[in-house]
Amino acid sequence: MTLTFITDLEEGRYLWAGHIQSVVQALRGRYVISGCKVTAGSGLQVNVASGKVYYLDSEYDVGSVVLSLASNSSGYPRADLIVWDGSDETVKVIQGSGYWTDGENYYAIAPQPSDSHVLLALVVINDGDSTVNPDNIYDLRVSGEYETNRLIMLAVDDTVTSVTGSTETTVKTFRFAKIPNYMNVRKLYVVASMWVSGSYGRLRVYIDGVQYLELGSSSTSEDVVYGSIDVSGLSNGMHDVEIRLKNDGSYVTYNQYLAVLGDV
């Protein structure tokens, strides 16, 4: 997986712990796909642009929003986090309170993000600030992108099965698990061999009783057919797969080889 800060870190700019936390969150499946840039607004407000985030195996659209930050009269700088919260699917401010000193200067300590947060920005509000200084907005957005597919074999069967006539019949079954951050199957690749004694044969793939793919052949000798199924929208947990055959006429439809691979 490739992780990229959407805004490059600038030389001389402070590296916050939030930058590292963003990477950790992204590796756990919580990152920005596009947009969601935080900019200074009017007074102690920030503007969050619309965009899209990835959270626990799903993509979420984020609408633009204006957030108000609290004033600071503590005598010390304060660091606030701007996050998208997966627990209620909203953009919000997580207000900081801590600081540390080297004996001469005081430095804000950013609050800790929760497990449900996608980090967007860190904003420093100094004591007495009446506006948000654009230079005090630190972009924490990290974009994640999978470089290559990782395929795992979910099922393989080389047994000859057949169905006579046009009544759709289940000939092979198997199950697979979809587990977030471990075996998050996003796509199935189906390869099968089939042939008919006449007319046209159909091989259909059902998941949890719903048809997702149809392959077909009119060949009277073994023919290789293949296709893919997007299963990114399936819920986490176990899923039942059925391979069903039928013929458009009264002839026999055969299946022998079957392989199903999952893209995780």
C-alpha positions in Angstrom: 0.0 0.0 0.0 1.3 3.5 -0.9 0.7 6.3 1.6 1.1 9.9 0.5 0.7 13.2 2.3 -1.7 15.1 0.1 0.2 18.3 0.9 3.9 17.8 0.9 5.7 18.5 4.2 7.5 21.8 3.8 11.1 22.2 4.9 11.2 24.1 8.2 7.6 23.4 9.1 6.9 21.7 12.4 6.4 17.9 12.2 3.6 17.1 14.6 2.8 13.8 16.1 -0.4 14.1 14.1 1.5 13.5 10.9 2.7 10.1 12.3 -0.8 9.4 13.6 -2.3 10.0 10.2 0.0 7.3 8.7 -0.9 4.9 11.4 -4.6 5.5 10.9 -4.2 5.1 7.1 -2.5 1.8 7.5 -5.5 0.7 9.5 -7.9 1.7 6.7 -8.7 5.3 7.7 -7.6 7.9 5.2 -8.6 10.7 2.8 -9.3 9.7 -0.8 -9.7 13.3 -2.2 -10.5 16.8 -1.1 -11.3 17.7 2.6 -8.7 20.4 2.7 -8.9 22.7 5.7 -8.3 26.5 5.2 -8.7 29.6 7.3 -12.1 31.1 7.4 -13.6 34.2 9.0 -12.5 34.9 12.6 -11.9 31.7 14.5 -13.4 29.6 11.9 -12.0 27.1 9.4 -13.4 25.9 6.1 -13.4 22.2 5.3 -13.8 21.4 1.6 -15.9 18.6 0.3 -14.2 15.3 -0.5 -14.2 11.6 0.1 -12.7 9.5 2.9 -12.1 5.7 3.3 -13.1 4.2 6.6 -13.3 0.5 7.5 -13.7 -0.9 4.0 -16.1 1.8 2.7 -15.9 5.1 0.9 -17.8 8.1 2.4 -18.7 11.4 0.8 -17.8 14.4 2.9 -19.8 17.7 2.4 -18.1 21.1 2.8 -18.5 22.6 6.3 -17.5 25.6 8.4 -16.3 24.9 11.9 -15.9 27.3 14.7 -12.9 27.1 17.1 -12.9 28.2 20.7 -11.1 31.3 21.7 -7.9 30.9 23.7 -7.1 33.0 26.8 -5.1 30.3 28.6 -1.8 32.1 28.2 -0.4 29.2 26.2 -0.8 28.0 22.6 -3.5 25.3 21.9 -3.6 22.7 19.1 -6.9 21.5 17.8 -7.5 18.5 15.5 -9.9 18.7 12.6 -11.2 15.2 11.9 -13.9 13.2 10.1 -15.5 10.9 12.7 -16.6 7.6 11.4 -18.8 7.0 14.5 -21.3 9.6 13.3 -19.9 10.4 9.8 -19.4 14.1 10.6 -16.5 16.6 10.5 -15.7 18.0 13.9 -13.1 19.8 16.1 -11.2 17.9 18.8 -10.0 20.7 21.1 -6.6 20.4 22.6 -5.5 21.6 26.1 -2.0 20.4 26.8 1.3 22.2 26.3 5.0 21.7 27.1 7.9 24.1 27.6 11.6 23.9 27.0 12.1 26.6 29.7 11.8 29.5 27.3 9.0 28.7 24.9 5.6 27.1 25.2 4.4 24.5 22.7 0.9 23.1 22.2 0.3 19.4 22.5 -2.3 18.0 20.1 -5.1 15.9 21.5 -5.1 12.1 20.8 -7.4 11.0 17.9 -9.8 8.2 18.6 -10.1 4.9 16.7 -12.9 6.3 14.5 -11.1 9.4 13.3 -9.7 10.3 9.9 -7.3 13.1 10.4 -7.6 16.2 8.2 -5.6 19.0 9.9 -4.1 20.4 13.0 -4.8 24.1 13.8 -2.7 26.1 16.4 -4.6 28.9 18.2 -2.2 31.1 20.1 -3.2 32.9 23.3 -5.4 35.9 22.3 -5.8 35.0 18.6 -9.0 36.5 17.1 -8.4 34.9 13.7 -7.0 31.6 12.4 -3.5 32.2 11.0 -3.2 30.2 7.7 0.5 29.4 8.6 -0.8 27.6 11.8 -2.9 25.1 9.8 -1.0 21.8 9.4 -2.3 19.5 6.7 -2.6 15.9 8.1 -4.4 14.4 5.1 -2.9 11.1 4.0 -4.0 9.3 0.9 -3.8 5.5 0.6 -3.5 3.6 -2.6 -3.0 -0.1 -3.2 -0.1 -0.7 -5.6 -0.8 -4.2 -6.6 -3.5 -6.8 -6.2 -2.9 -9.6 -3.6 -4.9 -12.6 -4.7 -5.8 -15.5 -2.6 -7.5 -18.8 -3.7 -10.9 -19.1 -2.2 -12.1 -22.2 -4.1 -10.9 -24.7 -6.6 -12.7 -27.8 -7.9 -12.0 -30.0 -10.9 -15.0 -32.3 -10.6 -17.3 -32.9 -13.6 -20.9 -31.7 -13.0 -23.8 -31.4 -15.4 -27.4 -30.3 -15.7 -29.9 -31.4 -18.4 -32.4 -28.9 -19.7 -33.4 -25.4 -18.8 -34.0 -25.7 -15.0 -31.3 -23.8 -13.2 -29.5 -26.2 -10.8 -26.8 -25.7 -8.2 -23.8 -27.9 -8.9 -21.0 -26.5 -6.6 -20.9 -24.4 -3.4 -18.3 -22.8 -1.2 -18.1 -20.1 1.4 -15.7 -17.2 2.0 -15.0 -14.7 4.8 -14.8 -11.0 4.4 -12.8 -9.6 7.4 -11.8 -5.9 7.7 -8.1 -5.0 7.9 -7.2 -8.7 7.5 -8.9 -10.4 4.6 -11.0 -7.6 3.1 -12.0 -9.3 -0.2 -12.9 -6.6 -2.7 -13.3 -8.5 -6.0 -13.7 -12.1 -7.0 -12.1 -13.5 -10.2 -13.9 -16.6 -11.5 -12.4 -19.0 -14.0 -14.3 -22.1 -15.2 -14.5 -24.6 -17.9 -17.8 -25.6 -19.5 -19.3 -27.2 -22.6 -22.7 -28.4 -23.9 -24.1 -31.3 -25.8 -26.2 -28.7 -27.8 -27.8 -25.3 -27.7 -26.3 -22.8 -25.2 -25.2 -23.3 -21.7 -25.1 -20.8 -18.8 -23.0 -20.8 -15.7 -24.2 -18.4 -13.0 -22.6 -17.3 -9.8 -24.8 -16.5 -6.8 -23.6 -14.9 -3.6 -26.0 -15.2 -0.6 -28.8 -16.1 -3.1 -28.3 -13.1 -5.4 -26.9 -13.5 -8.9 -23.7 -11.6 -9.5 -22.2 -13.1 -12.7 -23.3 -15.1 -15.8 -20.8 -16.9 -18.1 -21.9 -19.0 -21.1 -20.7 -21.2 -24.0 -22.1 -23.1 -26.9 -19.0 -25.1 -27.4 -19.3 -28.9 -27.5 -15.7 -29.3 -26.3 -14.3 -27.9 -23.0 -14.2 -24.1 -23.2 -12.6 -21.7 -20.6 -14.8 -18.8 -19.5 -14.0 -16.2 -16.9 -15.3 -13.0 -15.3 -15.0 -10.8 -12.2 -17.4 -9.7 -9.4 -17.1 -6.5 -7.3 -17.8 -7.6 -3.7 -16.5 -4.4 -2.0 -20.0 -3.6 -0.9 -20.7 -6.9 0.8 -20.9 -6.8 4.6 -18.2 -8.3 6.8 -18.6 -11.9 7.8 -19.3 -15.2 6.0 -20.8 -15.4 2.5 -22.3 -18.4 0.6 -21.4 -18.9 -3.1 -23.4 -21.1 -5.5 -22.5 -22.2 -9.0 -25.6 -22.9 -11.0 -25.9 -24.4 -14.5 -28.7 -24.4 -17.1 -29.2 -24.9 -20.8 -31.3 -22.8 -23.1 -32.7 -26.0 -24.6 -33.1 -29.6 -23.6 -29.4 -30.4 -23.9 -26.7 -31.1 -21.2 -24.5 -28.3 -19.8 -21.2 -29.4 -18.2 -18.8 -27.7 -15.8 -15.5 -29.2 -14.7 -12.8 -26.8 -13.6 -13.7 -24.0 -11.3 -11.3 -21.5 -9.6 -12.3 -18.5 -7.6 -9.7 -16.0 -6.4 -10.2 -13.1 -4.1 -8.5 -9.7 -4.4 -7.6 -8.4 -1.0 
